[in-house]
Amino acid sequence: MIHILYADSHYEGAHRDWIDSYTARSQHHFTRLTMPGGDWRWRIQGGAIHLANQFLARRETLAPIDLVLLNGMVSAPVFLACTRPYLDTLPVAIYIQENQLNYPQEGFIWSNGAIVQVTSAYIADRVLFNGPYLKDDFLRSLKVFLDERGDYTDDILERVAAKCGILLRGINLKDRFGDPVLDPPPPKKPVTFLWNHRWAYEKGIDDFAIALRQLHAEQIPFQVILAGHPWDRAELVENLLQELGERVILSGLLEGQNYGDALRKADVMVACSKNEPLGVSMIEAIYMGCLPLLPARGSFPTLLPSEHHDLLYDGSVEQLIDRMRMLALNPAARPGLAAIAAAYDWSNVTRQYDQTFDNLTENMRLRSQLR
């Protein structure tokens, strides 16, 4: 067993669920430095200062630390500079769940978060991603980013690429929902569409709203579950609830048993994300037997086997409407895709996590002995 120091400047939502779930199952001991959710634009730049001060205030009471694990939204150079010399000899790993190099944002191209992730990846001993798509996407984006700079980029791409690895993003599937739905029930009418993502720009909620309004205007038979955090589109949620009326059978931020019940009631899970790095809500839905309707971008084409790429649409609102209309009028049989999702259950990935951090710590010890 090793002692891992974990730091996270945005301990909320998916980030919080990930580390809470891992630490509850790991054989290792953890000390966590966290900050609640807030202004992520500042947190990704300056949160490391506060986290470092947390460590310094607790340092003398902590058992010896073997490894530093940073969430991908923490600036590794700032954190390590502010804690020196106490962590200087320890291996450092960062776990990335979203690519700030191409994170879709309104108004600018390269965010400050991109700079943080590049510099953090450069100095870390191991750069870990939640799936193969995100790793490849990050390295592609990094090449574009460096080519655009064209100014003393030296060995950045090669050095980062050599340290990259994959730890599938563990998800609480079996614990939350029971056994996977390997044989989904036959289709029924009216079809129930499901939205179980954040109501945010980058999730493409505006496209989904346009599609719902169009089908409603055409008097197409359907029902819808409007789940997920209202985020920055609360007004849109309220307007849709009024416009769609009894078509909405469930709504709001559904949790626990209520969320599981929503997945069981849904027939088709719709996604419209601009650039989805993984798709946890999609994985949860197909684990429970939902038919996914996904844009052919981001991680989605890599998550589905090629024989099921007919479940992808081209990403346009027009084709989204066409596919939803077709599924509402002629409900399709749902293929058994739950085994794909089950691979992400914590019971299948925790051991790999522990072994990865064991190996990183041991390798650092061996290198230190050879000096």
RAPEPE-V638583 format. One record per backbone hydrogen bond with DSSP energy under -0.5 kcal/mol. NH is the residue of the N-H (numbers start at 1). CO is the residue of the C=O. If there is no record, write none. Layout:
<<NH & CO> <NH & CO>>
This chain:
<<4 & 2> <4 & 29> <5 & 67> <6 & 4> <6 & 31> <7 & 69> <8 & 33> <11 & 35> <12 & 10> <15 & 12> <16 & 12> <17 & 13> <18 & 14> <19 & 15> <20 & 16> <21 & 17> <22 & 18> <23 & 19> <24 & 20> <25 & 21> <25 & 22> <26 & 22> <29 & 2> <31 & 4> <33 & 6> <34 & 32> <35 & 8> <37 & 11> <40 & 38> <42 & 39> <43 & 39> <44 & 40> <45 & 42> <46 & 42> <47 & 42> <47 & 43> <49 & 46> <50 & 46> <51 & 47> <52 & 48> <53 & 49> <54 & 50> <55 & 51> <56 & 52> <57 & 53> <58 & 54> <58 & 55> <59 & 55> <61 & 58> <62 & 58> <62 & 59> <66 & 3> <67 & 3> <68 & 91> <69 & 5> <69 & 67> <70 & 68> <70 & 93> <71 & 7> <72 & 95> <74 & 71> <76 & 74> <79 & 75> <80 & 76> <81 & 77> <82 & 78> <83 & 79> <84 & 80> <84 & 81> <86 & 83> <88 & 85> <90 & 87> <91 & 66> <93 & 68> <94 & 126> <95 & 70> <96 & 94> <96 & 128> <100 & 98> <102 & 99> <107 & 105> <111 & 100> <111 & 109> <114 & 111> <115 & 111> <116 & 112> <117 & 113> <118 & 114> <119 & 115> <120 & 116> <121 & 117> <122 & 118> <123 & 119> <124 & 120> <125 & 92> <126 & 92> <127 & 163> <128 & 94> <128 & 126> <129 & 165> <130 & 96> <135 & 131> <136 & 132> <137 & 133> <138 & 134> <139 & 135> <140 & 136> <141 & 137> <142 & 138> <143 & 139> <144 & 140> <145 & 141> <146 & 142> <147 & 143> <148 & 144> <149 & 145> <150 & 146> <156 & 153> <159 & 155> <160 & 156> <161 & 157> <162 & 158> <163 & 159> <163 & 160> <164 & 161> <165 & 127> <167 & 129> <169 & 130> <170 & 168> <171 & 344> <173 & 171> <177 & 173> <178 & 174> <181 & 287> <182 & 180> <193 & 191> <193 & 223> <194 & 268> <195 & 225> <199 & 229> <200 & 198> <203 & 200> <204 & 201> <205 & 200> <207 & 204> <208 & 204> <209 & 205> <210 & 206> <211 & 207> <212 & 208> <213 & 209> <214 & 210> <215 & 211> <216 & 212> <217 & 213> <218 & 214> <219 & 216> <220 & 215> <223 & 191> <224 & 247> <225 & 193> <226 & 224> <226 & 250> <227 & 195> <227 & 225> <228 & 252> <232 & 199> <233 & 199> <233 & 230> <237 & 233> <238 & 234> <239 & 235> <240 & 236> <241 & 237> <242 & 238> <243 & 239> <244 & 240> <245 & 241> <247 & 244> <248 & 245> <249 & 224> <249 & 247> <250 & 224> <252 & 226> <254 & 252> <258 & 255> <259 & 255> <260 & 256> <261 & 257> <262 & 258> <263 & 259> <264 & 260> <265 & 261> <266 & 262> <267 & 192> <268 & 192> <269 & 291> <270 & 194> <270 & 268> <271 & 293> <272 & 203> <274 & 202> <275 & 202> <283 & 279> <284 & 280> <285 & 281> <286 & 282> <287 & 283> <288 & 284> <289 & 286> <290 & 285> <291 & 267> <292 & 290> <293 & 269> <294 & 292> <294 & 311> <296 & 313> <297 & 295> <299 & 276> <300 & 297> <302 & 299> <303 & 299> <303 & 300> <304 & 300> <308 & 305> <309 & 306> <311 & 308> <312 & 309> <313 & 294> <320 & 316> <321 & 317> <322 & 318> <323 & 319> <324 & 320> <325 & 321> <326 & 322> <327 & 323> <328 & 324> <329 & 325> <330 & 326> <335 & 333> <337 & 335> <340 & 337> <341 & 337> <342 & 338> <343 & 339> <343 & 340> <344 & 341> <345 & 342> <346 & 171> <348 & 345> <349 & 345> <349 & 346> <350 & 346> <353 & 349> <354 & 350> <355 & 351> <356 & 352> <357 & 353> <358 & 354> <359 & 355> <360 & 356> <361 & 357> <362 & 358> <363 & 359> <364 & 360> <365 & 361> <366 & 362> <367 & 363> <368 & 364> <369 & 365> <370 & 366> <371 & 367> <371 & 368>>
